Amino acid sequence: MHRCRRWPAVPFAVFLAGVVLAGGTAAAGEIVHRSFDSEVLGREYRYSVYFPDDYEADEVRYPVLYLLHGASGNESSWPGGGNVRATVDRLVAAGEIPPLLVVMPGHSNGWWVDGHDVPAATVVREELLPHVDSTLRTIPRREGRLIGGLSAGGYGAVNLALDHPHLFAAAAALSPAVYTPLPPERSGSRRNPQFARDGVFDPDTWRRLNYPPRLERYATGRLRVPFFLLTGRDDELGITAHTQTLFHRLWPHQPGAVELRIVDGGHDWSVWRAALPDALRYLCRFVPREWP
């Protein structure tokens, strides 16, 4: 039987400080690279996982954040460019977020949708999530599952959350490539096979796979997913205005449950690394304080 973890009655930072002083060392997580055989893709599917300190020593179940990379990234992008391990370690040690698992899948150029090239969203929904829940000690329900991403991964996080609000408690999209009605010529989506017919970018495919039709369906449902949106004010791919549009379209359906931040910077890791702590703080507000 899995133990129930409760946050201590004293402030968690004070509690942890006592542990650190008693033990002499600060808690530190670990990132491990894993894979499984995808039946949908017919090949190996790779992902990285951040494990909280003492994962192997306890029987606790943890919430999971699925963190999606950008268009040309892979399962090593967030651990490297995003400085995930050090950031999560620091926030957990400070008591600002609870210990959690961070799963960082690698699916380059899939844009996390079921396009003309690969069913990237299906793999996440039907293979990755069940695989993680069956092999790791997760909280295998909506309240214990979060999603986030950057650029194309932000686009993917928005679409997956709107399509499947029953799966995710909250979402974060950093510099999300949610161009409406169409992406600019300089966007990599224009040359991606997911959005192409006969080798040529297809506007109808982009419109069908982008978030507006998903938002229409989402608005008719009962569940709402809180959103954290962030973009650089000098984003060279023109994403700033489109992120603002997404915010204004979400707000009427969930006032107070969507947050927009526009920060200094462009479309690069300096923005996303700096944004990750606030994104984690926001997301973890929706994680249960009592874990079965």
C-alpha beads as a LAMMPS data file, in Angstrom:
LAMMPS data file: protein, C-alpha beads

292 atoms
291 bonds

1 atom types
1 bond types

-500.0 500.0 xlo xhi
-500.0 500.0 ylo yhi
-500.0 500.0 zlo zhi

Masses

1 110.0

Atoms # bond

1 1 1 0.000 0.000 0.000
2 1 1 1.304 3.432 -0.890
3 1 1 1.773 5.878 1.916
4 1 1 -0.109 9.153 1.974
5 1 1 2.253 12.114 1.892
6 1 1 1.024 15.242 3.674
7 1 1 2.679 18.641 3.702
8 1 1 3.908 19.346 7.260
9 1 1 2.011 21.713 9.495
10 1 1 5.086 23.956 9.828
11 1 1 6.216 25.884 6.719
12 1 1 7.831 23.381 4.404
13 1 1 10.951 25.539 3.927
14 1 1 11.554 25.565 7.693
15 1 1 10.968 21.825 7.864
16 1 1 13.383 21.189 5.026
17 1 1 16.030 23.460 6.511
18 1 1 16.000 21.291 9.609
19 1 1 16.427 18.188 7.497
20 1 1 19.335 19.718 5.591
21 1 1 21.075 20.813 8.806
22 1 1 20.593 17.400 10.343
23 1 1 21.768 15.483 7.301
24 1 1 24.457 17.865 6.121
25 1 1 23.432 17.811 2.463
26 1 1 20.630 19.302 0.408
27 1 1 18.169 17.112 -1.440
28 1 1 18.951 16.627 -5.131
29 1 1 16.972 14.987 -7.893
30 1 1 18.210 12.952 -10.834
31 1 1 17.485 12.931 -14.562
32 1 1 17.349 9.539 -16.276
33 1 1 16.934 8.789 -19.996
34 1 1 14.414 6.067 -20.827
35 1 1 12.445 4.675 -23.759
36 1 1 9.657 2.327 -24.742
37 1 1 8.629 0.618 -27.973
38 1 1 5.868 2.628 -29.615
39 1 1 3.361 0.468 -31.468
40 1 1 1.822 3.573 -33.023
41 1 1 5.122 4.758 -34.514
42 1 1 6.733 1.343 -34.944
43 1 1 9.951 2.506 -33.288
44 1 1 11.595 3.397 -30.015
45 1 1 10.168 6.425 -28.222
46 1 1 12.629 8.225 -25.985
47 1 1 12.010 10.433 -23.004
48 1 1 13.853 11.832 -19.997
49 1 1 12.564 11.854 -16.427
50 1 1 13.465 14.040 -13.480
51 1 1 13.148 11.932 -10.316
52 1 1 12.851 13.702 -6.966
53 1 1 15.326 12.944 -4.223
54 1 1 14.618 9.683 -2.356
55 1 1 12.314 8.384 -5.104
56 1 1 13.923 4.936 -4.847
57 1 1 13.774 4.946 -1.058
58 1 1 10.072 5.650 -0.519
59 1 1 6.689 4.424 -1.744
60 1 1 5.085 7.814 -2.308
61 1 1 3.131 8.635 -5.447
62 1 1 4.095 11.877 -7.195
63 1 1 2.410 14.361 -9.525
64 1 1 3.833 14.468 -13.051
65 1 1 4.647 17.391 -15.303
66 1 1 4.890 16.545 -19.002
67 1 1 7.286 19.112 -20.454
68 1 1 7.359 19.366 -24.268
69 1 1 10.313 20.615 -26.322
70 1 1 10.306 22.853 -29.392
71 1 1 10.169 21.875 -33.056
72 1 1 13.758 20.697 -33.520
73 1 1 14.336 19.536 -29.953
74 1 1 14.487 16.137 -28.306
75 1 1 14.334 14.518 -24.891
76 1 1 17.594 16.230 -23.879
77 1 1 16.468 19.783 -24.684
78 1 1 14.770 20.662 -21.421
79 1 1 17.351 18.929 -19.202
80 1 1 20.135 20.826 -20.979
81 1 1 18.843 24.171 -22.196
82 1 1 16.119 24.435 -19.568
83 1 1 18.274 23.603 -16.529
84 1 1 15.383 21.513 -15.213
85 1 1 17.213 19.546 -12.549
86 1 1 18.760 22.515 -10.755
87 1 1 15.559 24.565 -11.026
88 1 1 13.255 21.882 -9.620
89 1 1 15.769 20.979 -6.902
90 1 1 15.943 24.604 -5.796
91 1 1 12.165 25.151 -5.736
92 1 1 11.524 21.907 -3.864
93 1 1 14.279 22.697 -1.349
94 1 1 12.745 26.135 -0.757
95 1 1 9.299 24.618 -0.210
96 1 1 7.866 26.548 -3.160
97 1 1 6.676 23.440 -4.994
98 1 1 6.152 19.846 -3.879
99 1 1 8.434 17.063 -5.121
100 1 1 7.264 15.870 -8.526
101 1 1 8.260 13.853 -11.572
102 1 1 9.052 15.748 -14.775
103 1 1 8.699 13.704 -17.967
104 1 1 10.356 15.237 -21.033
105 1 1 9.467 13.266 -24.177
106 1 1 11.487 13.476 -27.376
107 1 1 9.537 13.780 -30.624
108 1 1 11.375 16.090 -32.997
109 1 1 9.323 17.832 -35.682
110 1 1 6.053 16.233 -34.569
111 1 1 4.577 19.452 -33.158
112 1 1 2.635 17.216 -30.723
113 1 1 -0.378 16.902 -33.056
114 1 1 -1.775 14.193 -35.330
115 1 1 -0.661 15.697 -38.632
116 1 1 0.019 14.288 -42.063
117 1 1 3.382 12.793 -41.039
118 1 1 2.985 11.177 -37.600
119 1 1 0.234 10.879 -34.953
120 1 1 2.281 12.680 -32.299
121 1 1 -0.669 13.555 -30.047
122 1 1 -1.961 9.982 -30.120
123 1 1 1.405 8.704 -28.945
124 1 1 1.357 11.064 -25.972
125 1 1 -2.230 10.294 -25.025
126 1 1 -2.449 6.557 -25.719
127 1 1 1.110 5.388 -25.130
128 1 1 3.267 7.819 -23.164
129 1 1 0.810 8.660 -20.382
130 1 1 -0.246 5.028 -19.756
131 1 1 3.393 3.901 -19.929
132 1 1 4.473 6.483 -17.347
133 1 1 1.543 5.714 -15.045
134 1 1 2.257 1.972 -15.232
135 1 1 6.028 2.157 -14.695
136 1 1 6.447 5.100 -12.292
137 1 1 4.787 5.962 -8.996
138 1 1 2.512 8.684 -10.301
139 1 1 -0.829 10.079 -9.216
140 1 1 -2.636 8.516 -12.208
141 1 1 -5.509 10.925 -12.444
142 1 1 -6.169 14.461 -13.658
143 1 1 -5.340 16.119 -10.333
144 1 1 -1.823 14.729 -10.444
145 1 1 -1.000 15.501 -14.070
146 1 1 0.341 18.778 -15.548
147 1 1 1.527 19.757 -19.022
148 1 1 3.785 22.481 -20.383
149 1 1 6.032 23.299 -23.297
150 1 1 7.910 25.913 -25.272
151 1 1 7.396 27.170 -28.831
152 1 1 6.058 24.157 -30.792
153 1 1 5.852 22.412 -27.426
154 1 1 3.769 25.311 -26.127
155 1 1 1.513 24.878 -29.150
156 1 1 1.305 21.188 -28.280
157 1 1 0.584 21.814 -24.605
158 1 1 -2.260 24.204 -25.481
159 1 1 -3.823 21.797 -27.962
160 1 1 -3.489 18.727 -25.739
161 1 1 -4.962 20.541 -22.736
162 1 1 -7.904 21.922 -24.717
163 1 1 -8.551 18.574 -26.403
164 1 1 -8.265 16.553 -23.192
165 1 1 -9.104 18.704 -20.153
166 1 1 -9.957 15.503 -18.291
167 1 1 -6.268 14.537 -18.411
168 1 1 -4.507 17.673 -17.132
169 1 1 -5.002 19.820 -14.035
170 1 1 -3.137 22.850 -15.459
171 1 1 -1.008 23.877 -18.438
172 1 1 1.889 26.227 -19.163
173 1 1 2.807 27.495 -22.633
174 1 1 6.047 29.452 -23.075
175 1 1 6.357 31.364 -26.366
176 1 1 3.665 29.102 -27.849
177 1 1 3.611 28.972 -31.651
178 1 1 -0.172 29.412 -31.752
179 1 1 -0.312 31.523 -34.895
180 1 1 -3.781 32.536 -36.036
181 1 1 -4.962 32.402 -38.658
182 1 1 -1.671 31.225 -40.248
183 1 1 2.030 31.106 -39.305
184 1 1 4.452 33.589 -40.908
185 1 1 6.782 32.465 -43.661
186 1 1 9.731 32.343 -41.275
187 1 1 8.006 29.810 -39.002
188 1 1 9.378 26.278 -39.220
189 1 1 5.816 24.981 -39.361
190 1 1 5.677 26.143 -42.975
191 1 1 8.252 23.464 -43.847
192 1 1 7.067 20.751 -41.502
193 1 1 5.501 17.597 -43.019
194 1 1 2.828 17.574 -40.313
195 1 1 1.165 20.547 -42.026
196 1 1 1.994 19.717 -45.650
197 1 1 0.105 18.125 -48.508
198 1 1 2.177 16.856 -51.422
199 1 1 5.185 18.527 -49.868
200 1 1 3.577 21.969 -49.676
201 1 1 2.299 23.784 -46.576
202 1 1 -1.481 23.424 -46.399
203 1 1 -3.365 26.311 -44.725
204 1 1 -6.449 24.190 -44.112
205 1 1 -4.414 21.617 -42.219
206 1 1 -2.894 24.320 -40.042
207 1 1 -6.318 25.783 -39.230
208 1 1 -7.712 22.336 -38.434
209 1 1 -4.850 21.401 -36.108
210 1 1 -4.413 24.764 -34.391
211 1 1 -6.254 25.672 -31.178
212 1 1 -9.336 27.728 -32.330
213 1 1 -11.549 24.735 -33.226
214 1 1 -10.356 22.968 -30.096
215 1 1 -11.232 25.997 -27.984
216 1 1 -14.753 25.989 -29.415
217 1 1 -15.250 22.392 -28.294
218 1 1 -13.553 23.040 -24.946
219 1 1 -15.881 25.990 -24.262
220 1 1 -18.935 23.739 -24.512
221 1 1 -17.606 21.382 -21.860
222 1 1 -17.622 21.576 -18.083
223 1 1 -13.933 21.178 -17.213
224 1 1 -11.507 24.089 -17.284
225 1 1 -7.705 23.907 -17.386
226 1 1 -5.881 26.857 -15.776
227 1 1 -3.278 28.282 -18.190
228 1 1 0.032 30.057 -17.600
229 1 1 1.101 31.897 -20.758
230 1 1 4.442 33.664 -21.179
231 1 1 6.286 35.198 -24.118
232 1 1 9.179 37.530 -24.809
233 1 1 8.129 41.020 -25.895
234 1 1 10.805 40.945 -28.634
235 1 1 10.037 37.467 -29.952
236 1 1 11.546 37.434 -33.431
237 1 1 9.001 34.896 -34.678
238 1 1 6.101 37.234 -33.956
239 1 1 4.661 35.034 -31.227
240 1 1 4.002 37.825 -28.717
241 1 1 0.805 39.086 -30.337
242 1 1 -0.508 35.563 -30.918
243 1 1 0.031 34.650 -27.266
244 1 1 -1.950 37.740 -26.293
245 1 1 -4.728 36.666 -28.656
246 1 1 -4.831 33.235 -27.037
247 1 1 -5.094 34.863 -23.601
248 1 1 -8.015 37.060 -24.676
249 1 1 -9.806 34.083 -26.233
250 1 1 -9.401 31.959 -23.115
251 1 1 -10.353 34.627 -20.588
252 1 1 -14.127 34.748 -21.261
253 1 1 -14.373 31.014 -20.602
254 1 1 -12.272 30.994 -17.413
255 1 1 -11.723 34.487 -15.990
256 1 1 -9.047 34.357 -13.331
257 1 1 -7.863 30.931 -14.472
258 1 1 -5.493 32.137 -17.182
259 1 1 -2.393 34.237 -16.604
260 1 1 -0.366 36.135 -19.212
261 1 1 3.160 37.459 -18.767
262 1 1 5.160 39.381 -21.328
263 1 1 8.811 39.577 -20.355
264 1 1 11.987 41.073 -21.781
265 1 1 13.662 38.872 -24.380
266 1 1 13.163 37.025 -27.627
267 1 1 12.544 33.448 -28.668
268 1 1 15.364 31.619 -26.891
269 1 1 16.459 29.643 -23.869
270 1 1 17.317 32.722 -21.819
271 1 1 13.584 33.502 -21.719
272 1 1 12.453 29.914 -21.114
273 1 1 14.993 29.137 -18.385
274 1 1 14.036 32.299 -16.528
275 1 1 10.313 31.518 -16.977
276 1 1 10.427 27.927 -15.738
277 1 1 10.367 28.717 -11.984
278 1 1 7.241 30.885 -12.247
279 1 1 5.598 28.334 -14.545
280 1 1 6.288 25.589 -12.002
281 1 1 4.964 27.691 -9.130
282 1 1 1.771 28.365 -11.079
283 1 1 1.243 24.760 -12.162
284 1 1 1.897 23.302 -8.733
285 1 1 -0.871 25.427 -7.222
286 1 1 -3.194 22.832 -8.746
287 1 1 -1.395 19.767 -7.376
288 1 1 -3.142 18.091 -4.422
289 1 1 -1.519 18.674 -1.056
290 1 1 -2.331 15.115 -0.023
291 1 1 -1.019 12.325 -2.216
292 1 1 -2.318 8.738 -2.118

Bonds

1 1 1 2
2 1 2 3
3 1 3 4
4 1 4 5
5 1 5 6
6 1 6 7
7 1 7 8
8 1 8 9
9 1 9 10
10 1 10 11
11 1 11 12
12 1 12 13
13 1 13 14
14 1 14 15
15 1 15 16
16 1 16 17
17 1 17 18
18 1 18 19
19 1 19 20
20 1 20 21
21 1 21 22
22 1 22 23
23 1 23 24
24 1 24 25
25 1 25 26
26 1 26 27
27 1 27 28
28 1 28 29
29 1 29 30
30 1 30 31
31 1 31 32
32 1 32 33
33 1 33 34
34 1 34 35
35 1 35 36
36 1 36 37
37 1 37 38
38 1 38 39
39 1 39 40
40 1 40 41
41 1 41 42
42 1 42 43
43 1 43 44
44 1 44 45
45 1 45 46
46 1 46 47
47 1 47 48
48 1 48 49
49 1 49 50
50 1 50 51
51 1 51 52
52 1 52 53
53 1 53 54
54 1 54 55
55 1 55 56
56 1 56 57
57 1 57 58
58 1 58 59
59 1 59 60
60 1 60 61
61 1 61 62
62 1 62 63
63 1 63 64
64 1 64 65
65 1 65 66
66 1 66 67
67 1 67 68
68 1 68 69
69 1 69 70
70 1 70 71
71 1 71 72
72 1 72 73
73 1 73 74
74 1 74 75
75 1 75 76
76 1 76 77
77 1 77 78
78 1 78 79
79 1 79 80
80 1 80 81
81 1 81 82
82 1 82 83
83 1 83 84
84 1 84 85
85 1 85 86
86 1 86 87
87 1 87 88
88 1 88 89
89 1 89 90
90 1 90 91
91 1 91 92
92 1 92 93
93 1 93 94
94 1 94 95
95 1 95 96
96 1 96 97
97 1 97 98
98 1 98 99
99 1 99 100
100 1 100 101
101 1 101 102
102 1 102 103
103 1 103 104
104 1 104 105
105 1 105 106
106 1 106 107
107 1 107 108
108 1 108 109
109 1 109 110
110 1 110 111
111 1 111 112
112 1 112 113
113 1 113 114
114 1 114 115
115 1 115 116
116 1 116 117
117 1 117 118
118 1 118 119
119 1 119 120
120 1 120 121
121 1 121 122
122 1 122 123
123 1 123 124
124 1 124 125
125 1 125 126
126 1 126 127
127 1 127 128
128 1 128 129
129 1 129 130
130 1 130 131
131 1 131 132
132 1 132 133
133 1 133 134
134 1 134 135
135 1 135 136
136 1 136 137
137 1 137 138
138 1 138 139
139 1 139 140
140 1 140 141
141 1 141 142
142 1 142 143
143 1 143 144
144 1 144 145
145 1 145 146
146 1 146 147
147 1 147 148
148 1 148 149
149 1 149 150
150 1 150 151
151 1 151 152
152 1 152 153
153 1 153 154
154 1 154 155
155 1 155 156
156 1 156 157
157 1 157 158
158 1 158 159
159 1 159 160
160 1 160 161
161 1 161 162
162 1 162 163
163 1 163 164
164 1 164 165
165 1 165 166
166 1 166 167
167 1 167 168
168 1 168 169
169 1 169 170
170 1 170 171
171 1 171 172
172 1 172 173
173 1 173 174
174 1 174 175
175 1 175 176
176 1 176 177
177 1 177 178
178 1 178 179
179 1 179 180
180 1 180 181
181 1 181 182
182 1 182 183
183 1 183 184
184 1 184 185
185 1 185 186
186 1 186 187
187 1 187 188
188 1 188 189
189 1 189 190
190 1 190 191
191 1 191 192
192 1 192 193
193 1 193 194
194 1 194 195
195 1 195 196
196 1 196 197
197 1 197 198
198 1 198 199
199 1 199 200
200 1 200 201
201 1 201 202
202 1 202 203
203 1 203 204
204 1 204 205
205 1 205 206
206 1 206 207
207 1 207 208
208 1 208 209
209 1 209 210
210 1 210 211
211 1 211 212
212 1 212 213
213 1 213 214
214 1 214 215
215 1 215 216
216 1 216 217
217 1 217 218
218 1 218 219
219 1 219 220
220 1 220 221
221 1 221 222
222 1 222 223
223 1 223 224
224 1 224 225
225 1 225 226
226 1 226 227
227 1 227 228
228 1 228 229
229 1 229 230
230 1 230 231
231 1 231 232
232 1 232 233
233 1 233 234
234 1 234 235
235 1 235 236
236 1 236 237
237 1 237 238
238 1 238 239
239 1 239 240
240 1 240 241
241 1 241 242
242 1 242 243
243 1 243 244
244 1 244 245
245 1 245 246
246 1 246 247
247 1 247 248
248 1 248 249
249 1 249 250
250 1 250 251
251 1 251 252
252 1 252 253
253 1 253 254
254 1 254 255
255 1 255 256
256 1 256 257
257 1 257 258
258 1 258 259
259 1 259 260
260 1 260 261
261 1 261 262
262 1 262 263
263 1 263 264
264 1 264 265
265 1 265 266
266 1 266 267
267 1 267 268
268 1 268 269
269 1 269 270
270 1 270 271
271 1 271 272
272 1 272 273
273 1 273 274
274 1 274 275
275 1 275 276
276 1 276 277
277 1 277 278
278 1 278 279
279 1 279 280
280 1 280 281
281 1 281 282
282 1 282 283
283 1 283 284
284 1 284 285
285 1 285 286
286 1 286 287
287 1 287 288
288 1 288 289
289 1 289 290
290 1 290 291
291 1 291 292
